[in-house]
Amino acid sequence: AAQYNSFLETKPVHDISELLENDITIHQGGNLVKPVRLDNGLYAFREGTGIDRVVLDCITSLRHGADLLWIETEKPNVAQIAEMVNKVRETIPDAKLVYNNSPSFNWTMKFREQVLEEWTAKGKDVSAYPTDGQSLMAESLDDTELAQEADRLIQSFQSDAARDAGIFHHLITLPTYHETALGVDTLSEGYFGDEAMLAYVKGVQRTEIRRQMNVVKHQEMAGTTMGDHHKEYFAGENALLAGGKDNTMSQF
């Protein structure tokens, strides 16, 4: 607790009369100090203590029964993740990390920024590229050397992070949320536009069939075959079945 409290931003208390009713103080390093509180009531930590706090949390959790770590970062950067995990492994050599390849990151922008920063540090001419993140998102940059290098790093992110940062398991939170929203948006644009029903047939059903996806038989996926077996078991030839040769599902 003392080690964690050392990360707090504090103010010295010179005289007890400075304290208000119910103020909290800490005896720290031979001095009486008062933790700084944010407007929302939470305690403020000193700038630059983030990594040390994460490392301490990880080590403490592993020592008390955790088998995997979860660390959140503000960007998908292998070196940053590795810095924290390597510090944890100085104490817990077999520490394993679960990492969220989060849709909250703007992957395109962050990796283009990373490449631009690395090239600038190496003295490479980057005058052809914008310097602010949103401008780096421009579709006109997609075929440039910078964009291609950024995409290469995105493609190798999982293997690089597993090798260099000890990531044991990669996951994406909410991928289906975003995929569903994109699919509905794309389908609606075509269906209520010039393509009409062709937008669904070409963009969805035909693709399902050619990829041999079971979901194209949505009746079966919803349980009609199982339901028919249940009916036949109890009613035999008198069972009113949902399936059979006349069912539209037989078209697939």
N, C-alpha and C positions, 0 to 999 in steps of 0.2 A: 504493500500500500504506500509506503514511504517513497519507493522508487517511482510509482505512478504519479503520486502527488507532486513529485519534483518537476513534472512536466507542466504543472499549472502556472498560469500567469498570475502573479501575486503583487500585492502592494504592502510595504512595511507598515507595521502599526507602531508608532512611536509612543503613543499614550493610550491607555484603555478608554479614555474619554472620547476618543475618535470613533469608537464603535457604536453602532446603533443596536437597539434591542433585537436579539436573536441573530445578530451577525455571526458568521462562522469564521473562525480563525484557525491557523495551523502553526504549531511550533516547528520551525524548519531551520536547520543549520544554526541553532542557538538564538534564532530571532522569532518574534511573533509576526506572522504575516496574514493578510486577508486575501483570499482568492478573488480574482476579478470575475464578475458574472456578466453574461451577455443580457441583452434586453429581454430575451425569452426565458431568462432564469438559469440557463445552463452555464457551466463553468468554462471559462476560456483557457485554452492551452497556449503555451508560448510558441511563437513562430519557429518553424524549423524542427519541431519535435515529432512531426507526423510519422516518419519512418521508424524512429526509436519506439514510439508508442505501439505501432503495429507489430514490431518485432517482439516487444514485451508481451503483448496480448497473445501472440501466436505461441510463444514458448510456454506461457502460463497455461494456455488451453491444452497444449499437447501433454504437459506434465499432469494434467488433471483429467485425462481420459479421451481427449479428442484424437481421432485417427487421421482426419484430413483438415486442412486449413482452407479458409475462404478469405481472400483479400480483394478489396475493391480499390481500383485506381481510377484516376480521372482521364486516363488515356491508355490505349493499348500499346505499351512500350516495353519491349522485352528487357532492355537494360534496367529500367526502373523496377520491374517486377523481380528481376534477378538480384538486384541490390538488397531487397528485403528478404527474399528467400535464402540467399547465401548467408545473411547475418543470422537468420533463424537456425540454419544448418551448422553454424559454428557451435551451437549448443545441442541441437537435436539433428544429428547428421542424416537421419532417414525421413525428415519432414517431407510431406507430400501436400501439394497445393491443388485445390479445385479453382478454376478461373472462369469467370463469366465473360465470354466473348460478347459483350453487351451491345444490343441495338441502341443503347443510350449514347454510345460513342458515334461520332461522325467518322467512320473508318476511312473514307476517301480523303476527307480534309486532313485528318490527323496524320495519316501516312504521307501525304504529299507535303505537309509541313515538316515532317521528320526528314524526308529526303532533301528538301530544300535547305534545312538547317545543316544537315551533314555535308551537302555539297558546298555550302557557303563556308563552312569550317575548313574544308579542304582547298579552298581557293578557286573552286570551279566557277565559271561564268554563269550566273543565274539571272542575268539582266532581262532575259526574255520572259521571265515568269513574274506574276504578281507576288506581293509579299504578305498580303492579308489572307486569312483562311478562307473566307467566303468566296473570294475571287478565284482561289485555287480550285474551287468546285466546278468551275466553268466547263461545260461539255466540250468546248473548243480545245481544251487541254488534254482530252482523253487519249489522243494518239501521240502525245509528246513523250520524250524520253523520261521526263520526271514522272508522269502519270504511270507509265509502264513499269518503272522501277518501284513506285509505290504499290502497284498491284502485285508485283512479284513478292514484295515483303508481306503483303496481306495474305497471299497464297501460302507462304512458308511460315506464317506467324505461329501456327500450332506446333509444327516440328521444331522451329527455332526456340520457342518458349519452353517446350518440353525438354529440350537439350540444355538450354542455357539457364532456365529459370525454375527448373524442377516442377513444372506443371504436370500433375498426374492425370487430371481429367479436365477437358475443355467442354463447356456447354454454352448454349445460347439461350438466354431467358427471352421468352415471348417471340420466338421466330414465327410461330403459326399465326399470332395476332397480326403481325406485319404482313405476312404472306397472304392471309385471308383478305385484309384490307386492300392490298395491291391487286389481288385477283378480282375482287368485286369491282374495284374502280375501273380496271381494264375492261372487264366484261361489260359493265354498264355503258362505258363509252362507246363500245362497238354495237351492243344490242339496241341501244336507243339512238344509234347513229346510222350511218349508211349500210353497215354490214348486217344489221338486224340479227336474225337467228344464226346466220353464218358465224357471227362472232363467238357464239357458244360452241357450235359444232366444230369449227376449225381450231379455236383456242383452248377448248376443254375436252369435249367428248372424243374427237378424233385422236387427240394426243393421248388420252387415257387408253384407248383401244390399242394404239400402236406401241405404247409402253407396257402393254399387257397388265394393266392395273386392275386388281379385283374390284376396286371401288366403282368401276363402270357398271357393275351389276349391283346397284345400290339396294335393290330389293333383298338380295341375298345377304348383303352386308348388314341389313337391318333385321335379319333373322327369319325371313319367310320360309326358307328351306327347313330350318330347325322347327319352326311352327308347324309346317306341313307334316314333318315326321311325328310330331307330338299328336296331331289330329289323327293321322293314320293309325297310330298305336291304339288309340281309344275307339275310333269309329270305323276303322278298316275301309272297305270300299265305299262306305257312305260319307266319308270325310269330304268336306268342302275345302278344297285346297286352293291356295293362292298361286301356286306354281303350276307346272305342267307345260305341255308343248305349245299351248296357246298364250302362255305368258310372254309379255314383251321382252322379258329377260333372255328368252331363248335366241333373240336376235344377236346376242353377243357370244 
